[in-house]
Amino acid sequence: MTGDIELGRRQRPPKGAKLAGYAQWASWIASDPDSEPFVFRKFDELGALNLLYLQSDMIYLEAQLKELDLEEAQQSDIDSVNAARQWEVLLEQCASSANADSKASTRAKRKMELILRLRAKMKEYHEALLLQSKVAQLQPPSGRVLKAVKQMFNQEGYTLLDGQSRDYLDAVDLVALKSPAIDHLSNYLRKAMAINDKPGYAQDGGPRIKRFEEQKITQWVGVITILVAIVFLVGPILALYFAQSPPARLALIAVFTAGFAASVWLITNARRAEIFFGTATTNRKDVTITPLAQNTKAHVISAQGTYSYIHQEFTQPLFACPIPAYIMAISYLLVALAALGTTAQAHFTFARVRQNGEWLEPTRYIRNKTSPYEERASPDTNNNVRLYNFPTYATTDRPESVRCGRDNMAHAADTDILTIRAGDKLEFAHQRSDPEWPPELWDNCPYDRGSCIYADWNPTGVMDLNHKGPFTVHLSKVPDGQDIRSYDGSGDWVKIYSLGLDLRNDSQHPVHWIPWNNQGIPAPFVFNVPKETPAGEYLLRADLVNTGVFELNFTSFPAQLYPSCLQIRVESDFEGSLPEGIKIPEDLMHESPGTLPSSGPFATGMVLLTPALLGMVTSLGMYREEKVDEDYVYPGGRLWTGTDMVVDKPRL
C-alpha cells in the first residue's frame, strides 16, 4: 500500500485488541477525529423506487376517496347528506351499532378507514420526501478522501468486508457525511502538512497512513488569508504612491486586480459570480483610488448594499498626500470588506418625521449624527469602527445606543422637541445613504414619501429597508424632574405600534415581512400616537428588528436593531398614566442564559426565549418566509392599544 494517504489522526485501540469484519471497519471509520472516512452510499435508485411506491399508494388512496365521495354525493337520504357535511355525524355513524348493517353506516366506516389510512400514509410520504431532499444535498467525497478510504478498506489485497458489500466504495452514489473546506489552499495544505509515518501496519492491525490535523489546517488558512488581505489592501496604496508615470500605475492596477482575483480563487470556495463581483467591486470607480484626480473622493459601497462610505477629501493630487491618510482609509475599507461574509442587506437610519401630513426638516427632532464616527461597542472595549448606518446589537452594544441609536446622547441637547397632540398621525422616513445628504434625497419624492434615492438598483426612487423583520414604535416618558435632552431612555418603554407579517399567494414564500418589501412599492411607516397618552415629554423610538436566526445545524446570527428616537412633547386632555412597559436593552437580550426549551426551533442549547423575547429570533424556515413559528409574537413586549395591553402576534 502506498504511503500518500491523508486522513486525520487515528486513536488506536489498546494493544492486543483484535477486531475483524464490520467491527474492525467501523472502528477505523470512527478513529479519525475529523470524521472524513464517514463515506456511505445514499442509494439513489432505491430512494427513487421507494418514493414511487409511496406515490402510487397515495394515488390509489386518492382514487378510493374520490370514488367514495362521488358515491356519497349521489345519495339522497338524510343520513348520507349529513355525514358528508358534518364530521360529528360521520363519527356517530361509524360508532353506532343500531344501524350497523345500513348502507350509510357501512359507507361511513369505510370512509373513516380511508381517512385514518390517509393520515398515516401522508405523514410517511411527506417524511420520505423531506428526508430524500436532505440526502440529495449531501456532497460526494473528495478524490483524496475516497482514495484514502479505499486503501484502508483493501488491506494487502483483501477487503475488510466481504460478500455484496465488498465493492460498495466503487458505487457512483457515495456521499461524505462531513465535508471539510474544499478551497484550493486547504487542499494543498492537507497534502503538504501530512506527517509521514513508518511503512507497514500498526501492531493493532490498523494501516500506517499520512496524518494531519484539520484544526491546524484551518488555523494556517486563516493566517494566510489575513496576510493576503493585508497585501492587497496596503500593497496597491504603497505601489501607486511610489509609481510616477500613468502607464506604470495602470500596469500596477492590472497586476493587483489579477492577483486579487487569483487569491480569491485560491483561498476561498467562492463561485465564479462571487469572484467576478469581488474583482469588479475593487475596480469600480467609486472604490478604486484614482491617482489622476485633483479633488478625489474615495467612496466604498459596502457589501451590505448601502452607501456606507469612506469619505476623505483631498485638496491636492491624491498621491501627494501623506501616508497616514491612506492608512485611515484602509481601516474603513477593512470594515466594508468584512461585510462581504454576510448576507447582502442595506443598512439605514430613520432620519425624518411627518406630522399630520406635513414632512418636517430632516433630523431636526431626531437624535441623529450626520457624519461617520467611532463608538465603543461596549464600555470595556474600544476596537470597533462603526459607520453611520451600522446596526446595534442588544447583547453587546452600549445600552443607550440600543435604545436610541449610536452616539445619540452626544446630540440630544442639540435636537429640537416636537410638540404633538395625543392622537396625531406620524410617519417615519429613512435614508440608506450616508450624510451629507443633498436636497434631492428629501425633496419632491415620489408617492409623497419623505426620502428617496435614484440609482440603477432603485429606479422608482422609493427606498425599501431590505431587512426581514418587524417595524416597532415605543414610547418612554421622561421621569418627573428630568429634561428630555439628558434622558437616556433607561425607564420603561411601551409599544404603541408594530408592522409585521402578511400573507402572499406564493407557495414557496407564503408569508412576507411588510417592511421588507422586495416587490412593488414599500409600505409607509404610518401610525397614530394613542389618544390616551398622558401629557408630558417622551422619547418616541422607531426601530426595525432584523430578526436573528437560531437553529440546529445552521450558522446562527443575532438580531440587528436600527433604532432612532424622536424627542416629543405631548399635549393631552387624558389624565392617567402609561401602562408598565419593558426595559431596553434588557428585554431584547435574546441570548440571555436560562432554562432551554426541550423541543422546537429554539431548542438550540443557546438561549432562553421569554414571551418578551420570542420575536427577536426565528427559525430558519420563518426567516426564509416559508412559515410562521408556533406562538411567535412581535418583539418589544405587549402592544398598548390606548385602552388595553394585548399580545402582539401576527393576525394572518
Secondary structure, 3 states (H helix, E strand, C coil): CCCCCEEECCCCCCCCCCCCHHHHHHHHHHHCCCCCCCEEECCHHHHHHHHHHHHHHHHHHHHHHHHHHHHHHCCCCHHHHHHHHCHHHHHHHHHCCCCCCCHHHHHHHHHHHHHHHHHHHHHHHHHHHHHHHHHHCCCCCCHHHHHHHHHHHEECCEECCCHHHCCHHHCCCEEECCCCCCCHHHHHHHHHCCECCCCCECCCCCECCEEECHHHHHHHHHHHHHHHHHHHHHHHHHHHHHCCCHHHHHHHHHHHHHHHHHHHHHHCCCCHHHHHHHHHHHHCCCCCCCCCCCCCECCCCCCCCCECCCCCECCCCHHHCCHHHHHHHHHHHHHHHHHHHCCCCCCCEEEEEEECCEECCCCCCECCCCCCCCCCCCCCCCCCCCCCCCCECCCCCCHHHHHHCCCHHHCCCCCCCEEEECCCEEEEEEECECCCCCHHHCCCCHHHCCCCCCECCECCCCCCCCCCCCEEEEEEECCCCCCCCCCCCCCCEEEEEEECEEECCCCCCCEEECCCCCCCCCCCEEEECCCCCCCEEEEEEEEEEECEECCCCCCCECCEECCEEEEEEEECCCCCCCCCCECCCHHHCCCCCCCCCCCCCCCCCCCCCCCCCHHHEECHHHHCCCCCCCCCCCCCCCEECCCCEECCCCCC
